[in-house]
Amino acid sequence: MIESIHMPALMFNKNHDTVETNSAFHQLFNHEHLDKIMIHIHQTLTTKKIINVSYYSKIDLDDTDYLLAWIKVNPSSKYLITFESTDYLTPAIREFAVFKDLEEDFYHILEAMHDDFVIIDQHGVIQKVLPNFESMYGVSSKEAIGKTVQEMEKNKIFNPSVAIHVFKTKKPETMLQLTGAGKYLMCTAIPIKDENNEIIKIVSYTKDVTKYETLKEEYKKLENTLLIYSAELEQLRQDRQIFSSVIGNSQIMKHINQTADRISKFDANVLFTGESGVGKTMFAKLMHAQSTRKSGPFIEINCGAIPDTLLESELFGYEKGAFTGANKEGKLGLIELSNGGTLFLDEIGDLPLHMQVKLLKVIQEKKIMRIGSSEEKHVNFRLITATNKNLPEMVEQEKFREDLFYRLNVITIHIPSLKDRKEDIFTLCMHFVDQFNKKYNLNRALSNTVLDCLIEYQWPGNIRELENTIERLILTSEDYMITEEYLPAAIKRTGISQPNLSGDKPLKEILESVEKQVIVNAYQKHKTSIGVAKALGISQPSASLKINKYIK
């Protein structure tokens, strides 16, 4: 039997007192080799006690390693040992090393492509992870391998486990995962299936979403820029044709225009004062358009139009989750939107005292802090304000902060009401007639009588009221020439001719005519019977009776 084996072989019983060798053994080994082999056999049997069926060992003979294959021959309790030089195994070992290198290269590639890579078998047991597993999950790779994904999810290492979802759906899944190391990962798991569509492995890989923070910041900057452009576009829609020029021939308006043009090139704070409707907002926009900041945004805030409860959030903005009902993404404040441009605070006299303190800090430091944030942001803007109130009087009454007033009042420009610059009314009327004729594709003109009435009228609503009146006349008249009949009653009355004092009429009629003119003018100016009575030095009942007689 042993002779039929072509490689060196020997056989012995369990007491190793009977040794049988074949010719191939004798060709390779001598007695000295045999003694060394028997010592190795004795030591092996002593150590192993029992060798069942087969066993492998290695021995060095004359600087050559031999692989010994032990085979137990039953029922004789003999052992057959064959000898194979490991030199024959070198090509196989080398080929195995190549495959090992390829495997290592494969894992290095995966490590370069993904922050994390996990291979899971069909039972949910982790078989392979990348070396950086611990940095991602807070658990060493040695601890992870052999654990099930259910165990990992239970221990909050995978929270949740995307692989568990893949086992349920049998299709690729992607979800946000919180790891045991406190990191948020975008995790994707892909099932590998056999020919029966059964999962045999799951491969999962992740990307650390914190690496996208830079991209998120860039997106946020872009979003802020779009908000600024949107605000500017809306402003342009509302204020068409305001930058052409200031309309008016009066010396005071020419002086104001020259002053505004001169200081527009500097970043000094400007305060416009004057009644409502005189054009304070128009001058603020014109000043911005002529300034070095004209390519930046012009942000207008009407301090009297925003409720007190919303004013701070509108001005300063807020972070996400800052308060109940807040936008989940947070919001940019109007002051922050003005960065690089002009911030125009209209009706500054209506700003509540508690907001005046915050505004003063912004003006002084050019820094803001959103609601719910602890981070200050630098804001670079040019400040222009406007009011129709007497701010020095409000300061005396402690309704407006003195320090804020002096901050705003670097350069003050007062724009007079329309009744104080009647020489501008004709030019404005012609401008608005032309504007609304073009807008509505009409052809209308004002009669001389209508122009006289418009010029004599006091215009308590100033330019805004004049513009609205001209638009109404253009739209309501049916003929080319707009006559007096289309004028509102209040404006008609101002066109009453001076009473005839020549004595051609009875004294009673002349006195009534004069009285009527006086009452109409007084009522036009003071608006109430009490005001008329006080101005003319008569009782309120008398003033009321005369108003009803001549006007109502």
C-alpha positions as semicolon CSV with decimal commas, in nm:
position;residue;x (nm);y (nm);z (nm)
1;M;0,000;0,000;0,000
2;I;0,264;0,257;0,105
3;E;0,483;0,170;-0,193
4;S;0,209;0,277;-0,431
5;I;0,236;0,635;-0,302
6;H;0,460;0,839;-0,534
7;M;0,569;1,095;-0,275
8;P;0,784;1,019;0,035
9;A;0,570;0,844;0,297
10;L;0,598;0,646;0,619
11;M;0,354;0,450;0,834
12;F;0,359;0,368;1,207
13;N;0,120;0,252;1,475
14;K;0,001;0,455;1,768
15;N;0,297;0,332;1,976
16;H;0,520;0,433;1,678
17;D;0,731;0,121;1,727
18;T;0,663;-0,022;1,382
19;V;0,781;0,202;1,097
20;E;0,729;0,136;0,730
21;T;0,867;0,362;0,457
22;N;0,851;0,362;0,078
23;S;1,134;0,393;-0,176
24;A;1,059;0,760;-0,240
25;F;1,123;0,825;0,128
26;H;1,464;0,651;0,113
27;Q;1,564;0,843;-0,198
28;L;1,512;1,172;-0,013
29;F;1,594;1,096;0,352
30;N;1,855;0,897;0,549
31;H;1,865;0,752;0,904
32;E;1,957;1,088;1,053
33;H;1,652;1,240;0,890
34;L;1,437;0,952;1,011
35;D;1,550;1,005;1,375
36;K;1,456;1,372;1,352
37;I;1,122;1,287;1,193
38;M;1,039;1,034;1,466
39;I;1,118;1,291;1,737
40;H;0,879;1,534;1,562
41;I;0,612;1,264;1,544
42;H;0,654;1,178;1,912
43;Q;0,631;1,543;2,017
44;T;0,324;1,596;1,800
45;L;0,142;1,293;1,936
46;T;0,235;1,389;2,291
47;T;0,099;1,740;2,238
48;K;-0,210;1,654;2,035
49;K;-0,301;1,337;2,229
50;I;-0,550;1,232;1,959
51;I;-0,535;1,300;1,588
52;N;-0,869;1,234;1,418
53;V;-0,872;1,144;1,050
54;S;-0,623;1,409;0,930
55;Y;-0,371;1,662;1,053
56;Y;-0,099;1,884;0,909
57;S;0,238;1,981;1,052
58;K;0,564;2,127;0,928
59;I;0,926;2,017;0,976
60;D;1,262;2,163;0,872
61;L;1,512;1,912;0,725
62;D;1,842;2,039;0,584
63;D;1,708;2,395;0,556
64;T;1,408;2,276;0,360
65;D;1,055;2,304;0,496
66;Y;0,833;1,999;0,447
67;L;0,457;1,985;0,491
68;L;0,352;1,662;0,669
69;A;0,005;1,535;0,594
70;W;-0,115;1,293;0,867
71;I;-0,383;1,040;0,780
72;K;-0,525;0,803;1,042
73;V;-0,577;0,455;0,893
74;N;-0,866;0,277;1,066
75;P;-0,925;0,027;1,215
76;S;-0,554;-0,053;1,247
77;S;-0,485;0,268;1,440
78;K;-0,194;0,334;1,212
79;Y;-0,088;0,672;1,082
80;L;0,023;0,742;0,727
81;I;0,238;1,049;0,682
82;T;0,330;1,198;0,346
83;F;0,598;1,460;0,285
84;E;0,574;1,757;0,043
85;S;0,840;2,023;0,010
86;T;0,691;2,370;0,050
87;D;0,889;2,472;-0,256
88;Y;0,607;2,321;-0,461
89;L;0,362;2,549;-0,277
90;T;0,554;2,872;-0,349
91;P;0,366;2,953;-0,676
92;A;0,033;2,901;-0,500
93;I;0,144;3,109;-0,205
94;R;0,266;3,379;-0,443
95;E;-0,066;3,373;-0,630
96;F;-0,252;3,395;-0,301
97;A;-0,039;3,699;-0,208
98;V;-0,132;3,867;-0,540
99;F;-0,499;3,816;-0,460
100;K;-0,437;3,948;-0,111
101;D;-0,274;4,261;-0,256
102;L;-0,568;4,306;-0,494
103;E;-0,806;4,278;-0,202
104;E;-0,610;4,538;-0,006
105;D;-0,606;4,769;-0,311
106;F;-0,982;4,724;-0,345
107;Y;-1,038;4,827;0,014
108;H;-0,805;5,125;-0,024
109;I;-1,008;5,240;-0,324
110;L;-1,331;5,203;-0,126
111;E;-1,177;5,399;0,160
112;A;-1,087;5,681;-0,081
113;M;-1,437;5,685;-0,231
114;H;-1,640;5,658;0,088
115;D;-1,606;5,772;0,446
116;D;-1,725;5,431;0,560
117;F;-1,787;5,089;0,402
118;V;-1,952;4,785;0,564
119;I;-2,018;4,435;0,425
120;I;-2,300;4,241;0,591
121;D;-2,397;3,876;0,527
122;Q;-2,745;3,734;0,470
123;H;-2,795;3,692;0,845
124;G;-2,723;4,058;0,921
125;V;-2,374;3,983;1,058
126;I;-2,100;4,238;0,986
127;Q;-1,818;4,069;0,793
128;K;-1,592;4,354;0,688
129;V;-1,545;4,722;0,773
130;L;-1,288;4,982;0,676
131;P;-1,009;5,077;0,921
132;N;-1,165;5,418;0,991
133;F;-1,484;5,255;1,126
134;E;-1,402;5,359;1,483
135;S;-1,364;5,728;1,394
136;M;-1,705;5,721;1,229
137;Y;-1,902;5,509;1,476
138;G;-1,709;5,521;1,803
139;V;-1,658;5,142;1,804
140;S;-1,346;4,957;1,692
141;S;-1,361;4,742;1,380
142;K;-1,264;4,439;1,590
143;E;-1,572;4,493;1,808
144;A;-1,799;4,550;1,508
145;I;-1,705;4,244;1,300
146;G;-1,923;3,951;1,401
147;K;-2,198;4,173;1,546
148;T;-2,542;4,184;1,386
149;V;-2,695;4,506;1,255
150;Q;-2,980;4,452;1,502
151;E;-2,729;4,464;1,789
152;M;-2,567;4,775;1,643
153;E;-2,903;4,952;1,617
154;K;-3,003;4,846;1,969
155;N;-2,678;4,991;2,105
156;K;-2,738;5,318;1,910
157;I;-2,420;5,266;1,705
158;F;-2,632;5,255;1,389
159;N;-2,923;5,488;1,461
160;P;-3,114;5,371;1,267
161;S;-2,964;5,081;1,071
162;V;-3,023;5,125;0,699
163;A;-2,939;4,756;0,642
164;I;-3,244;4,650;0,845
165;H;-3,463;4,850;0,608
166;V;-3,294;4,684;0,310
167;F;-3,371;4,337;0,454
168;K;-3,738;4,444;0,468
169;T;-3,767;4,616;0,129
170;K;-3,505;4,412;-0,062
171;K;-3,406;4,727;-0,251
172;P;-3,143;5,001;-0,208
173;E;-3,218;5,248;0,070
174;T;-3,067;5,584;0,172
175;M;-3,125;5,762;0,503
176;L;-2,968;5,997;0,753
177;Q;-2,798;5,806;1,033
178;L;-2,674;5,925;1,373
179;T;-2,373;5,723;1,482
180;G;-2,241;5,630;1,823
181;A;-1,967;5,889;1,768
182;G;-2,232;6,161;1,743
183;K;-2,191;6,214;1,368
184;Y;-2,466;6,249;1,112
185;L;-2,402;6,030;0,810
186;M;-2,590;5,996;0,484
187;C;-2,595;5,617;0,459
188;T;-2,677;5,407;0,149
189;A;-2,717;5,028;0,159
190;I;-2,739;4,807;-0,152
191;P;-2,853;4,442;-0,148
192;I;-2,663;4,172;-0,340
193;K;-2,895;3,888;-0,444
194;D;-2,863;3,533;-0,576
195;E;-3,047;3,381;-0,872
196;N;-3,352;3,328;-0,648
197;N;-3,367;3,700;-0,565
198;E;-3,261;3,628;-0,207
199;I;-3,020;3,862;-0,029
200;I;-2,678;3,704;0,021
201;K;-2,495;4,021;0,125
202;I;-2,558;4,390;0,190
203;V;-2,299;4,653;0,110
204;S;-2,340;4,992;0,280
205;Y;-2,141;5,311;0,244
206;T;-2,172;5,658;0,392
207;K;-2,076;6,022;0,349
208;D;-2,017;6,244;0,650
209;V;-2,268;6,527;0,595
210;T;-2,057;6,765;0,803
211;K;-1,831;6,782;0,499
212;Y;-2,108;6,968;0,319
213;E;-2,113;7,258;0,567
214;T;-1,900;7,470;0,335
215;L;-2,141;7,402;0,049
216;K;-2,435;7,492;0,274
217;E;-2,269;7,822;0,365
218;E;-2,216;7,903;-0,001
219;Y;-2,580;7,818;-0,073
220;K;-2,690;8,039;0,216
221;K;-2,488;8,330;0,079
222;L;-2,647;8,278;-0,262
223;E;-2,992;8,265;-0,104
224;N;-2,922;8,591;0,082
225;T;-2,809;8,754;-0,242
226;L;-3,130;8,644;-0,412
227;L;-3,332;8,794;-0,128
228;I;-3,152;9,124;-0,172
229;Y;-3,214;9,119;-0,548
230;S;-3,580;9,032;-0,489
231;A;-3,619;9,324;-0,250
232;E;-3,453;9,554;-0,501
233;L;-3,670;9,430;-0,787
234;E;-3,984;9,485;-0,583
235;Q;-3,863;9,834;-0,499
236;L;-3,804;9,911;-0,867
237;R;-4,152;9,790;-0,958
238;Q;-4,307;10,018;-0,702
239;D;-4,100;10,324;-0,784
240;R;-4,080;10,354;-1,162
241;Q;-3,945;10,676;-1,313
242;I;-3,841;10,832;-0,981
243;F;-3,476;10,887;-1,068
244;S;-3,521;11,104;-1,377
245;S;-3,510;11,437;-1,195
246;V;-3,675;11,639;-0,922
247;I;-3,968;11,829;-1,071
248;G;-3,998;12,188;-0,957
249;N;-3,897;12,540;-1,062
250;S;-3,897;12,706;-0,722
251;Q;-3,571;12,834;-0,580
252;I;-3,612;12,627;-0,264
253;M;-3,647;12,304;-0,462
254;K;-3,346;12,389;-0,677
255;H;-3,145;12,449;-0,360
256;I;-3,263;12,120;-0,203
257;N;-3,180;11,932;-0,521
258;Q;-2,829;12,080;-0,533
259;T;-2,771;12,002;-0,164
260;A;-2,893;11,642;-0,198
261;D;-2,678;11,592;-0,508
262;R;-2,370;11,728;-0,330
263;I;-2,397;11,520;-0,012
264;S;-2,514;11,202;-0,188
265;K;-2,149;11,122;-0,263
266;F;-2,067;11,104;0,109
267;D;-2,177;10,842;0,365
268;A;-2,295;11,093;0,627
269;N;-2,632;11,027;0,794
270;V;-2,912;11,236;0,643
271;L;-3,248;11,329;0,800
272;F;-3,531;11,448;0,572
273;T;-3,812;11,641;0,742
274;G;-4,142;11,767;0,609
275;E;-4,512;11,687;0,588
276;S;-4,640;11,359;0,448
277;G;-4,637;11,345;0,070
278;V;-4,375;11,615;0,005
279;G;-4,128;11,367;-0,152
280;K;-3,895;11,262;0,132
281;T;-3,884;10,902;0,007
282;M;-3,819;11,020;-0,349
283;F;-3,521;11,228;-0,235
284;A;-3,383;10,935;-0,032
285;K;-3,398;10,709;-0,338
286;L;-3,251;10,978;-0,561
287;M;-2,966;11,027;-0,314
288;H;-2,897;10,652;-0,316
289;A;-2,904;10,643;-0,698
290;Q;-2,643;10,920;-0,714
291;S;-2,418;10,772;-0,443
292;T;-2,120;10,537;-0,459
293;R;-2,354;10,269;-0,320
294;K;-2,594;10,280;-0,615
295;S;-2,504;9,921;-0,717
296;G;-2,603;9,802;-0,366
297;P;-2,955;9,752;-0,230
298;F;-3,191;10,029;-0,122
299;I;-3,394;9,895;0,169
300;E;-3,689;10,104;0,284
301;I;-3,847;10,044;0,625
302;N;-4,159;10,231;0,734
303;C;-4,120;10,234;1,111
304;G;-4,484;10,324;1,160
305;A;-4,625;10,050;0,937
306;I;-4,479;9,745;1,116
307;P;-4,651;9,627;1,439
308;D;-4,437;9,658;1,752
309;T;-4,451;9,281;1,806
310;L;-4,293;9,215;1,466
311;L;-4,063;9,514;1,439
312;E;-3,754;9,358;1,598
313;S;-3,774;9,035;1,396
314;E;-3,830;9,233;1,074
315;L;-3,537;9,465;1,139
316;F;-3,285;9,219;1,285
317;G;-3,405;8,881;1,152
318;Y;-3,393;8,558;1,348
319;E;-3,235;8,213;1,357
320;K;-3,435;7,897;1,291
321;G;-3,643;7,793;1,590
322;A;-3,589;8,130;1,762
323;F;-3,954;8,150;1,866
324;T;-4,290;7,982;1,812
325;G;-4,416;8,041;1,460
326;A;-4,074;8,136;1,324
327;N;-3,972;8,022;0,978
328;K;-3,790;7,690;1,019
329;E;-3,502;7,815;0,805
330;G;-3,469;8,146;0,991
331;K;-3,496;8,487;0,828
332;L;-3,271;8,770;0,719
333;G;-3,352;9,105;0,878
334;L;-3,411;9,417;0,667
335;I;-3,104;9,584;0,818
336;E;-2,888;9,289;0,715
337;L;-3,039;9,305;0,365
338;S;-2,912;9,663;0,331
339;N;-2,548;9,549;0,357
340;G;-2,342;9,731;0,094
341;G;-2,625;9,975;0,015
342;T;-2,858;10,226;0,177
343;L;-3,093;10,176;0,472
344;F;-3,386;10,421;0,462
345;L;-3,591;10,446;0,782
346;D;-3,913;10,632;0,702
347;E;-4,137;10,768;0,979
348;I;-3,847;10,736;1,225
349;G;-4,048;10,935;1,478
350;D;-4,286;10,638;1,515
351;L;-4,008;10,401;1,628
352;P;-4,080;10,268;1,982
353;L;-3,835;10,371;2,254
354;H;-3,714;10,015;2,318
355;M;-3,622;9,980;1,951
356;Q;-3,452;10,319;1,949
357;V;-3,191;10,176;2,191
358;K;-3,120;9,881;1,963
359;L;-3,107;10,101;1,653
360;L;-2,860;10,336;1,821
361;K;-2,625;10,044;1,886
362;V;-2,652;9,933;1,522
363;I;-2,577;10,286;1,396
364;Q;-2,278;10,323;1,629
365;E;-2,120;9,980;1,578
366;K;-2,263;9,875;1,239
367;K;-2,324;9,531;1,389
368;I;-2,644;9,333;1,433
369;M;-2,742;9,016;1,616
370;R;-3,035;8,808;1,495
371;I;-3,298;8,696;1,743
372;G;-3,193;8,359;1,885
373;S;-2,828;8,403;1,785
374;S;-2,517;8,476;1,990
375;E;-2,311;8,583;1,691
376;E;-2,278;8,947;1,584
377;K;-2,261;9,026;1,214
378;H;-2,102;9,334;1,061
379;V;-2,334;9,536;0,835
380;N;-2,207;9,814;0,611
381;F;-2,484;10,057;0,511
382;R;-2,550;10,427;0,456
383;L;-2,831;10,558;0,679
384;I;-3,102;10,796;0,560
385;T;-3,405;10,873;0,776
386;A;-3,724;11,075;0,733
387;T;-4,004;11,204;0,955
388;N;-4,307;11,433;0,945
389;K;-4,282;11,492;1,321
390;N;-4,100;11,749;1,528
391;L;-3,816;11,539;1,668
392;P;-3,662;11,813;1,891
393;E;-4,004;11,857;2,053
394;M;-4,032;11,478;2,097
395;V;-3,687;11,476;2,260
396;E;-3,804;11,738;2,510
397;Q;-4,113;11,529;2,581
398;E;-3,887;11,221;2,626
399;K;-4,067;11,043;2,343
400;F;-3,749;11,023;2,137
401;R;-3,395;10,953;2,256
402;E;-3,168;11,256;2,246
403;D;-2,854;11,051;2,165
404;L;-3,031;10,885;1,872
405;F;-3,158;11,221;1,745
406;Y;-2,804;11,361;1,730
407;R;-2,685;11,047;1,552
408;L;-2,954;11,092;1,285
409;N;-2,929;11,469;1,263
410;V;-2,585;11,494;1,099
411;I;-2,734;11,661;0,789
412;T;-3,097;11,773;0,793
413;I;-3,288;11,867;0,479
414;H;-3,635;12,014;0,521
415;I;-3,868;11,975;0,224
416;P;-4,143;12,240;0,232
417;S;-4,506;12,155;0,169
418;L;-4,661;12,218;-0,172
419;K;-4,866;12,516;-0,050
420;D;-4,537;12,693;0,030
421;R;-4,401;12,651;-0,322
422;K;-4,698;12,716;-0,548
423;E;-4,471;12,795;-0,844
424;D;-4,402;12,419;-0,863
425;I;-4,769;12,317;-0,893
426;F;-4,806;12,403;-1,262
427;T;-4,491;12,206;-1,357
428;L;-4,605;11,908;-1,149
429;C;-4,954;11,917;-1,306
430;M;-4,805;11,908;-1,657
431;H;-4,574;11,622;-1,558
432;F;-4,854;11,408;-1,412
433;V;-5,089;11,477;-1,706
434;D;-4,821;11,356;-1,946
435;Q;-4,740;11,056;-1,726
436;F;-5,099;10,932;-1,699
437;N;-5,183;11,002;-2,063
438;K;-4,899;10,770;-2,159
439;K;-4,990;10,512;-1,896
440;Y;-5,357;10,484;-2,000
441;N;-5,307;10,568;-2,369
442;L;-5,532;10,875;-2,345
443;N;-5,514;11,235;-2,463
444;R;-5,637;11,481;-2,200
445;A;-5,552;11,841;-2,109
446;L;-5,634;12,073;-1,818
447;S;-5,835;12,389;-1,878
448;N;-5,706;12,721;-1,748
449;T;-5,983;12,733;-1,491
450;V;-5,888;12,389;-1,360
451;L;-5,522;12,490;-1,345
452;D;-5,614;12,805;-1,148
453;C;-5,812;12,594;-0,897
454;L;-5,527;12,345;-0,863
455;I;-5,274;12,621;-0,805
456;E;-5,490;12,796;-0,544
457;Y;-5,568;12,475;-0,354
458;Q;-5,369;12,424;-0,031
459;W;-5,281;12,055;-0,096
460;P;-5,272;11,915;0,259
461;G;-5,166;11,579;0,109
462;N;-4,890;11,753;-0,090
463;I;-4,747;11,592;-0,406
464;R;-4,907;11,255;-0,334
465;E;-5,253;11,415;-0,323
466;L;-5,183;11,618;-0,640
467;E;-5,068;11,305;-0,828
468;N;-5,380;11,111;-0,724
469;T;-5,605;11,404;-0,821
470;I;-5,455;11,434;-1,171
471;E;-5,489;11,059;-1,225
472;R;-5,855;11,074;-1,122
473;L;-5,921;11,369;-1,357
474;I;-5,754;11,189;-1,649
475;L;-5,963;10,875;-1,595
476;T;-6,302;11,033;-1,518
477;S;-6,319;11,304;-1,787
478;E;-6,485;11,214;-2,117
479;D;-6,355;11,498;-2,334
480;Y;-6,015;11,617;-2,441
481;M;-6,038;11,928;-2,221
482;I;-6,081;11,864;-1,850
483;T;-6,313;12,129;-1,712
484;E;-6,400;12,248;-1,365
485;E;-6,699;12,016;-1,333
486;Y;-6,464;11,719;-1,289
487;L;-6,282;11,876;-0,994
488;P;-6,355;11,756;-0,639
489;A;-6,576;11,996;-0,447
490;A;-6,301;12,097;-0,202
491;I;-6,073;12,206;-0,487
492;K;-6,352;12,390;-0,670
493;R;-6,414;12,612;-0,372
494;T;-6,057;12,738;-0,375
495;G;-6,119;12,870;-0,723
496;I;-6,392;13,112;-0,602
497;S;-6,312;13,454;-0,738
498;Q;-6,241;13,744;-0,508
499;P;-6,561;13,914;-0,384
500;N;-6,679;14,220;-0,572
501;L;-6,611;14,520;-0,346
502;S;-6,704;14,786;-0,601
503;G;-7,047;14,858;-0,449
504;D;-7,242;14,722;-0,744
505;K;-7,407;14,472;-0,507
506;P;-7,597;14,520;-0,185
507;L;-7,377;14,542;0,122
508;K;-7,529;14,223;0,267
509;E;-7,428;14,017;-0,037
510;I;-7,079;14,166;-0,037
511;L;-7,035;14,087;0,334
512;E;-7,163;13,732;0,285
513;S;-6,924;13,685;-0,007
514;V;-6,630;13,802;0,202
515;E;-6,743;13,590;0,497
516;K;-6,775;13,287;0,274
517;Q;-6,421;13,332;0,139
518;V;-6,284;13,368;0,493
519;I;-6,472;13,061;0,624
520;V;-6,369;12,847;0,324
521;N;-6,003;12,942;0,362
522;A;-6,007;12,885;0,739
523;Y;-6,180;12,548;0,709
524;Q;-5,941;12,441;0,431
525;K;-5,650;12,515;0,662
526;H;-5,780;12,390;1,000
527;K;-6,021;12,112;0,893
528;T;-6,247;12,136;1,202
529;S;-6,503;12,380;1,338
530;I;-6,300;12,409;1,658
531;G;-5,992;12,508;1,458
532;V;-6,189;12,761;1,255
533;A;-6,345;12,910;1,571
534;K;-6,006;12,945;1,738
535;A;-5,845;13,103;1,431
536;L;-6,125;13,355;1,368
537;G;-6,199;13,431;1,733
538;I;-6,561;13,314;1,723
539;S;-6,750;13,046;1,914
540;Q;-6,747;12,684;1,795
541;P;-7,129;12,677;1,739
542;S;-7,102;12,991;1,523
543;A;-6,816;12,839;1,325
544;S;-7,013;12,518;1,279
545;L;-7,320;12,708;1,151
546;K;-7,115;12,909;0,901
547;I;-6,931;12,598;0,778
548;N;-7,264;12,425;0,718
549;K;-7,396;12,737;0,542
550;Y;-7,107;12,798;0,303
551;I;-6,940;12,459;0,259
552;K;-7,151;12,155;0,350
